Amino acid sequence: MPLSFPNASARPGDAAHIRLGIFRGMSRRRLGVLTLALSMSLVVIHDLPASASTVAQDAAPVFESQKLELTEASLAASAMKVPVAIERDDFSLTYYTPVQWPIDPGTRISSYFGHRASPCPGCSTNHSGVDFTPGAGVPVHAIADGVVVSMPIGGLGTQVVIRHTIDGTTVYSAYGHLQSGSATAVGTRVRMGDVIGRVGNTGMSSGTHLHLSIMVGDWNFIDPLPWMRAHVTEPWG
């Protein structure tokens, strides 16, 4: 549709009102089309002679207005993105080595870590681990990834000792009194949860049970229960 311009007899002082009236009488869609046309004309006018400068001057307010709106929109968009970047910069991830119980943690415990009365002839009075009584033949699982090593612990009969690196620290887990023939061979790489033996009654034992020892570093036995409770990351079952 052609544009309707005001009467040419209008007073010179009313020029600004005339231009404003033109834009007020237009819809947003038509104004956008006109703005695009005027903006494109500036690119062409840049290479025209000086006589065309009057057209550029009339179009300049519209162009500057659009540029201002664009700048404000750009700033608003940038302001919305800044918190995301900050959140990413502040984000940190702490990694823990996956650890699980070797058997059901609800299993009855028959003997705890530390000093005790000897439960059988030849059994120790300074217990190096904790004894669980889940029943004969129950599968015993590796508490974490590691390698089975040769590190015999006296009195534990058929046993498996695994060297792990847990949260950057060398840790050994020992599983004693296993059934004969059920122990995983030395040198085997195991994953957390792998079956490494079955509960038995070999060695110096007062009955069928699993003896679990935890060593931090070489031969530094610690109480397995608080260590496991602090390090277990995976739910049983």
Backbone hydrogen bonds, N-H to C=O, Kabsch-Sander energy under -0.5 kcal/mol:
donor,donor_aa,acceptor,acceptor_aa,energy
5,F,3,L,-0.6
10,A,7,N,-1.5
14,D,11,R,-1.8
15,A,12,P,-1.7
18,I,14,D,-2.4
19,R,15,A,-2.4
20,L,16,A,-2.4
21,G,17,H,-2.4
22,I,18,I,-1.8
23,F,19,R,-1.6
24,R,20,L,-2.4
25,G,21,G,-1.6
26,M,23,F,-1.3
31,L,27,S,-2.5
32,G,28,R,-2.3
33,V,29,R,-1.9
34,L,30,R,-2.5
35,T,31,L,-2.7
36,L,32,G,-2.2
37,A,33,V,-2.2
38,L,34,L,-2.7
39,S,35,T,-2.5
40,M,36,L,-2.2
41,S,37,A,-1.8
42,L,38,L,-1.2
43,V,39,S,-0.8
43,V,40,M,-0.5
44,V,40,M,-1.3
45,I,41,S,-3.1
46,H,42,L,-1.5
47,D,44,V,-1.4
48,L,45,I,-1.8
52,A,49,P,-1.9
53,S,50,A,-2.2
54,T,51,S,-0.5
55,V,52,A,-0.8
56,A,52,A,-1.3
57,Q,53,S,-2.5
58,D,54,T,-2.0
59,A,55,V,-1.9
60,A,56,A,-1.7
62,V,59,A,-0.5
63,F,59,A,-2.1
64,E,60,A,-3.1
65,S,61,P,-2.0
66,Q,62,V,-2.2
67,K,63,F,-2.6
68,L,64,E,-2.4
69,E,65,S,-2.3
70,L,66,Q,-2.3
71,T,67,K,-2.5
72,E,68,L,-2.7
73,A,69,E,-2.4
74,S,70,L,-2.6
75,L,71,T,-2.5
76,A,72,E,-2.3
77,A,73,A,-2.5
78,S,74,S,-2.5
79,A,75,L,-2.6
80,M,76,A,-1.5
81,K,77,A,-1.2
82,V,78,S,-1.6
84,V,81,K,-0.5
85,A,81,K,-1.7
86,I,82,V,-2.3
87,E,83,P,-2.8
88,R,84,V,-2.1
89,D,85,A,-2.5
90,D,86,I,-2.3
91,F,87,E,-0.8
91,F,88,R,-0.6
95,Y,93,L,-0.6
100,Q,143,I,-2.1
107,T,104,D,-2.1
110,S,131,D,-1.9
111,S,131,D,-0.9
114,G,127,H,-2.6
116,R,125,T,-2.6
123,C,120,C,-2.1
127,H,114,G,-2.9
127,H,125,T,-0.6
130,V,212,L,-1.9
131,D,111,S,-2.8
132,F,130,V,-0.5
132,F,210,L,-2.8
133,T,108,R,-2.4
137,G,199,V,-2.8
138,V,135,G,-1.3
140,V,197,G,-2.8
141,H,102,P,-2.2
142,A,194,D,-2.6
146,G,190,V,-2.2
147,V,163,R,-1.9
148,V,188,T,-2.6
149,V,161,V,-2.8
151,M,149,V,-0.9
154,G,152,P,-0.5
156,L,153,I,-1.6
160,V,175,Y,-1.8
161,V,149,V,-0.6
162,I,173,S,-2.7
163,R,147,V,-2.9
164,H,162,I,-0.5
164,H,171,V,-3.4
166,I,164,H,-0.5
166,I,169,T,-3.0
167,D,165,T,-0.6
169,T,166,I,-1.7
171,V,164,H,-2.2
172,Y,215,M,-3.1
173,S,162,I,-2.2
174,A,213,S,-2.5
175,Y,160,V,-2.5
176,G,211,H,-2.7
177,H,156,L,-3.7
178,L,158,T,-2.8
179,Q,198,R,-2.7
182,S,179,Q,-2.0
184,T,196,I,-1.8
187,G,148,V,-2.9
188,T,185,A,-1.6
190,V,146,G,-2.6
190,V,188,T,-0.5
193,G,142,A,-2.6
194,D,191,R,-2.5
196,I,140,V,-2.8
196,I,194,D,-0.5
197,G,140,V,-0.9
199,V,138,V,-2.3
200,G,177,H,-1.1
200,G,209,H,-0.6
204,M,155,G,-1.8
205,S,203,G,-1.3
209,H,200,G,-1.9
210,L,132,F,-2.8
211,H,176,G,-1.5
211,H,209,H,-0.5
212,L,130,V,-2.5
212,L,210,L,-0.6
213,S,174,A,-2.3
214,I,222,I,-0.7
215,M,172,Y,-2.9
216,V,220,N,-2.0
217,G,170,T,-1.7
217,G,215,M,-0.7
219,W,217,G,-0.6
220,N,217,G,-0.5
221,F,219,W,-1.1
222,I,214,I,-2.4
227,W,223,D,-1.2
228,M,224,P,-3.0
229,R,225,L,-2.6
230,A,226,P,-1.6
231,H,227,W,-1.4
232,V,228,M,-2.7
233,T,99,V,-2.3
234,E,99,V,-2.2
